[in-house]
């Protein structure tokens, strides 16, 4: 069962930004994204300074990512309780937990840092599931694509600036100050969520709500399964490509720090596509929008094989613009095509299926780059990405493109 989509003569960003609920959510995303991105960088440096271990420093990111594997289970929580109080509660939990890092000042205290990061990651999975479900019920369906795209824009925008701010705070005042900064962002986000006026249906199913129902819904839905599988496959290849980044930088003749320039260019591409995603989804439909983004990513990855700076710049911007398309399309489709009672666990399951392959790709790519030259690998990855959209039922997409439901998918 899906929600009916009422037509509206003026969909798009102006209408979205006039929506009080959307504005509060997006402001919360900016604030929490600032703290999360700052902490993400600072914790790795913090562990490196305390222990001198590169391996332990790298594990800080894994500690935050590991709870994603339990996404279907954690997402069920967003279907068992009211979602806005759940968002407030998880923010308050992290605001209370982060100050415990003030006691971390020796290698023997690093276990506490990893424990907090693990809880941090789990809370993030629950928050994402609750927010995706709550937004889907609070906003008009024809604004969901604009919202998801703009959320991508502000998230990527924070990634461009917040790590530098986090590094500056860490250098000046140390790791505990970054933890306190992040705790403050959780308090501010809590105030924004408390200001929301959203009517929620009482949760159904209670303790009988089963994690497997979200998986079953995704697997049996003829529109959602191809999009989520395409997203997972794309993110797998994106992880492989990410592992080759430093080989690309070395071939260009630059120091490793030059990777930051390429990452910033990729972020700019993501910011741009986030702003354009709402109109593009209405014009192309979810499948075509996703397919176009994956194809653009494939061309851009292959372009990175050219040992020429402008080619690397163009490829980075294009990867940033192409890669988010399938993620935005899949999340929007899940929000449109999932009953409210299942939406929390279904959204979390979709996130797990799409983002876990990225971590696997990074691991496999790190091994491959030591064994094989990176340029042929980039060309093969580009070809594989160009073939990835074949998982999508294009005949159905063409039919949908000629119907009103494509402009406002339901």
N, C-alpha and C positions, 0 to 999 in steps of 0.2 A: 504494500500500500504506500502510495506516495502522496505528498501534499499538493493540493491544487495551486496553481500559480496564477494569481490575478494579474491581468495586464495593467501596465502603467505607462503613460505616455512619455515619461521622462526618467528612465532608469539611468544609472551611472553614478560617477563619483560625486557630482554636486548634491544629488539627492542623498547619497550615503552620508556625506559629511554634515548634512542637516539633521541626520538621525541621532538623537541624544544617546541611545544605547550603543550604536556603532562607534560614536566619538569617544565615549567612556572606555569601551573595550580597547580601541586602538591606542588611546592615551596610556592605558595600563600596559599594553604591549611594548610601547616605547620605553616606559619606565623600567619594567621588569627586564626587557632586553638589554638595557644599559647595564644593569647590575650583573646579569648572567654572563654577558660577553666579557665584562671586566674580570669577573671571577674566573672564567674559563682560562684566560691567559695567565692570570696571576698565580693560580694554584700550581700550574706546571713549573713556573719559575720558582715558586716557594719551595716545592719539594726538591727541585734541583739544588737550590741553595742550602737546604737543610741536610740533604743526603749525598749530594754529588753524583747521584745516579740518573743517567739519561732514561733508563728503562722505567724507573719509578715515576719520573716526571711525565713520561708518555702515558703511564697507566692512569693518570688523573682524568684524562679524557675518556678512557675506557670505563672508569668508575661511574661517570655521568651517563654514559651510553648504555651500560649493561642492563638497567631496568627496562629498556625498550623491548628486550626479549620477552618480558612479562606483560607487554602491552595489552593483549586480550584480557588477561586477568585483572590488571589494574583498571582498565577501562570499564569493567563491569561495575566498579564502584560508582561511576558517574551515572549509571542507570538505576542504582539502588537507593540513592538519596537525592535530595534536591540539589541542583547543580550550583546555584549561586552561593548558598552557604558552604558548599564543598570548596569552591574557589576561594572564599574568604578563609576557610579553615586551613587549607594547604598553604596559603600565603602567610598566615599567622604562625603556622608550624615552622616554616623556614625562617621567618623573622626571629623566632625564639631560638632556633637551633644554630644559626650562623654565629652568634656571639660566643658560642663555646669554643670557636677557633682562636679566640684570644689567648687560650692556654697553650697553643701549639708554638713551641720555640726550640725544639730539639728533634733529632732524628727519631727518638723514641715516641714522639707524639704524632708522627705521621699517620699512624693507624686511625686516629680520630679524624684527620682531614679526609682520608678515604671513606670513612664511614659516613661523614656528613655529605660528601659528594654523591655517594650511592643513594642516600635518602633524597638528596636534591634531584637526582635523575628520576627517581620514582615519583616524586611530587610533580615534576614536570610532565610526566606521562599522564598522570591523573588530571592535571590542569588542562592539558591540551585536549583530552577527551571531553571533559566537562565543558570547556569553552566552545569546542566545535558543536556539541549538541545544543548548548544553550543559545548560541548565535543562530543556529538553524531554526529555532522556534521563535526567536525574538525579532528577526529581520524578515522582510518580505523575500520570498525565494529568488526574485529576479535581482536582488542586491547581493546575493551570496558570492557570486564570482567577483564582483567589485571588492567586497570585504576581504575575501581570501587573497586577492591580488595586492590590495593595499597593505594587508598584514605582512605579506612577503616583502613589500617595499620598505616598511618601517623596520622589519627584522633585519634585512640586509643592510639598511642604512646604519643601524646600530653596530653591526659587525665591522663597518668601515671606521667607526670612530671610537666605540667603547673599548676595544682592546688597547688602543693607545692611551686612553684615559686610565684604564686599569693599570697599565705598565707604569704610568707616571705616578699614580697614587702609591703603587708598590715600591717604586724606587725612592719615593720621598718619605713614606711613613711605614712601609712594611706590609706583610700579608694580612695581619689582623685588621688594618684599616680598610683594606679592600672588602673583607668579610663584613665589616660594619656598614660600608657603603651599600653592599648588596642587601643587607638586612633592612636598611632604610628604604630601598626601592620596594621591598616586599610590603612594608608598612604603607607606603603611598599607594601601591596597587590595591591593597586591602580597602583603603578608603574609597577608591574609585569603584570597586566591585560592590561595596556597601551602598553606594549612591545609585546603583542600578534599580530600576523599577520594572522587573520582568515577571510576568505571570507564568508560573510553572505548573504543569499538571503533576498531581501526586504520583510518585514513583509506583510502578506496577511490578508485581512479581516478587518484591522483597528479596528474602534470602533464596527464593527459588530461581531467581534470575541466573541463568547459566552462561558461563563464558563462551561455550561452544556455539551459542545462538548467533553471536556476531560473526564467527567464522563461517557458519552455515549460510547466513544471509549473504555474505560476500561471495561465497563459492557458487551459490545457486542463482545469483542475480545475473541475467545475461548482459547487463550494461556495466555493472560495477567490476565484475571479475576481470574482464579484459583490460580495463583501465588500470586497476591496481597491479595486475601482473606486468603490464607494460611499464608502470612506474617502478616496480621492483627491479625489473631487468635493466631499465635505464640507469637506476642508481647503482646497480652492480658494476656496469661499465663505467659510470662516473667515478666510482671508487678506484677502479683500475687506472683510469686516466689521472686521478689525483696523485696516485703513488708515483707517477712518472714526472711529476712537476719539476723536481730538482734536477732530473736528468735533462729536461728541456732547458732549464736555466743554465746548466753547465755547458750545454751544446751552443747556447747563444754567447757564451764567453763572459757571463756575469757571475758575481758572487752569490751565494745562497740567499742573501737578504733580498735579492731582486725578485724572489718569489712573492714577496709582499706587494710589489707593483702589479704583478699579474693577478694576484688575488683581489686587489682593489679594483682593477678593471672588470674582473668577473662580477664583483659586487655591484658595480655601476650598471652592468647589463641586467642583473636581477632587479634592481630598483626600477629600471625603465619598464621591464616587462610586467612588473607588478602593477604599475599604473595603467597599463594598456590591457590587462587581462580581462577585465569586465566586459568592455566593448568587444574584444576578440572572441570571448566565449559566446556572447549573444550572436555574433555574426557567423562564426564557424561551427559552433557546437562543441561539446566536450571532446569528442573523438578527434575531430579535425584539428582542434587547437593543440591537443596533446601530440598528435602525429607531427604537426608542423614544428613544434618545439623539439621533439626528439630528433627529427631530421636535421634541423639547424645545429643541434648539439653534435651530431655525427660529422657534419661537414667541418665544424669548428675544431673538433678533436683531431681530425686528419690534418687540418691546417697547421696544427702545432708541430707537425713533423718537419715543416719548412724552417730551416735554421736562419730566420730573418726576423728581426725585432718587430717590424710592423705586422708581420703574419702572426706572431705570438700575441701582440696586442689585440688584433682583430679577433683571433681565436678565443681569447679570454673573455672579451665582451660578448661574443656570440654564445659561448658556453653559458655565461651568466644569464643571457636572455632566453636561451632555449631550454635549459635544464629545469627551471621551475614550472614550465608550462604543464607537463604531465602531472606534477604534484598538485598544482592548483586545480586542474581539471578533475583529477581523481577525488580530491577532498570535496569539491563542490558537488560532484556526482553522488558521493556518499551522503552528503547532507540532504540532497534532493530526493534520493531514492531509498532512504531508510526510515522506517517508522520511529517515532520519537522514543519509544520504550527500549529500542535496541541501539540508539544512535551513539551512546557513549562507548560501548564495547566495540561496535562496528568501526567507528572512527579510529579507536586505538589499535584495533587489529589491522586496519589498512595502513596506519603509520608504521607498525612493526614490519609488515610485509614489504613496505617500500624503503624503509631506512636501514634495516638490518643488513640487506645485501650490500649497502654502501660500505659498511665496516668490513664485510667479507672481501669486497673488492679491493679495499686498501691493503688488507693483509696479503692477498694473492699477488697484487701488483708489486708490493714491496719485495716479494720473492722473485718475481719475473724480471724486474728491472736489474737484478744482480746477475741474471743468467743470459738475457737477450738484449740486443740493441733496442733502444726505446723507439726509434723512428718507425721501423716496421710494425711494432706493437701499436703505435698510435694510428697508423693507417688501417690496421685490422680492426681496431676498436671503432674507428669511424665507420667502416663498412658494417660492422655488427650493429651499431646504433641505427644506421639507415634501414636495416632489415627489421629492427625491433617493432616498429608500428604495424607490421603485418599481423601482429596478434589482435589488432583492433578490427572489428567488423565494419569495413568501410562502406559496404552496400547499405547497411543500416544507417550509417552516418549521413550518406547522401539523401536517403529518404527523409531522415529527421531534419536535414537542412532546409527542406522545402515545406516544413510544417511549423506552426506557431510554437510547438513545444520545444523546438530547437532554440528559439530566441529566449524562451523562459523554461529551461529544462525542468521537468517535474517527475 
